[in-house]
Structures are given as structure tokens and as C-alpha cells.
Amino acid sequence: MKIRKLLLPTVIAAALLALVAPSAFAQQDPQADKKAEEAKKAEDAKKAEAKKKAEAEKRQKSGDRGVEPEEEGDR
């Protein structure tokens, strides 16, 4: 009977610890969040630059120099 009285609180404490421990270890420091945010901004900037280059190359290949042709109705 004494074993049950000792075992039940121990099992309950272990179950609570198993629920609480992962959230305590999962917390990150603010520096890690800032570094991740800066890395994402840098990656976005690289993607935007690559997109601009691709559009410029596409315009150059098609012969478009950024000047829109006049419409016949404007004359």
C-alpha cells in the first residue's frame, strides 16, 4: 500500500514534467530570432535582385527598351 502512495504522486509529477519540459527547452533567445529575421531579409533581397535581373534580360531579349508604343487612338 505504501508503494502505491509513493508511486502515484511520482507518476503524476513525471507526467507534468514531460508536458512542461519541451516548452521550456523550445524557447529561443531574442538574438536567435533577430539572426533568423536578418537571414530571411537577406534571402528576400537576393530573390528580388534575381527577379529584376531576369526581367531585364527578358526585356533585352525581346527588344523592349521600356518605351511603350503609342496607341492609334491618341493621334
Backbone hydrogen bonds, N-H to C=O, Kabsch-Sander energy under -0.5 kcal/mol:
donor,donor_aa,acceptor,acceptor_aa,energy
5,K,1,M,-1.7
6,L,2,K,-1.6
7,L,3,I,-2.8
8,L,4,R,-2.4
10,T,6,L,-1.2
11,V,7,L,-2.6
12,I,8,L,-2.3
13,A,9,P,-2.6
14,A,10,T,-2.3
15,A,11,V,-2.3
16,L,12,I,-2.3
17,L,13,A,-2.4
18,A,14,A,-2.2
19,L,15,A,-1.4
20,V,16,L,-2.3
21,A,17,L,-2.8
24,A,20,V,-1.5
25,F,21,A,-2.1
26,A,22,P,-1.6
27,Q,23,S,-0.6
32,A,29,D,-0.7
33,D,29,D,-1.3
34,K,30,P,-2.3
35,K,31,Q,-2.4
36,A,32,A,-2.2
37,E,33,D,-2.2
38,E,34,K,-2.5
39,A,35,K,-2.2
40,K,36,A,-2.0
41,K,37,E,-2.2
42,A,38,E,-2.3
43,E,39,A,-2.2
44,D,40,K,-2.5
45,A,41,K,-2.3
46,K,42,A,-2.1
47,K,43,E,-2.2
48,A,44,D,-2.4
49,E,45,A,-2.4
50,A,46,K,-2.4
51,K,47,K,-2.2
52,K,48,A,-2.4
53,K,49,E,-2.3
54,A,50,A,-2.3
55,E,51,K,-2.4
56,A,52,K,-2.5
57,E,53,K,-2.6
58,K,54,A,-2.2
59,R,55,E,-2.5
60,Q,56,A,-2.4
61,K,57,E,-2.4
62,S,58,K,-2.1
63,G,59,R,-0.9
64,D,59,R,-1.4
68,E,66,G,-0.6
74,D,71,E,-1.2
75,R,72,E,-0.9
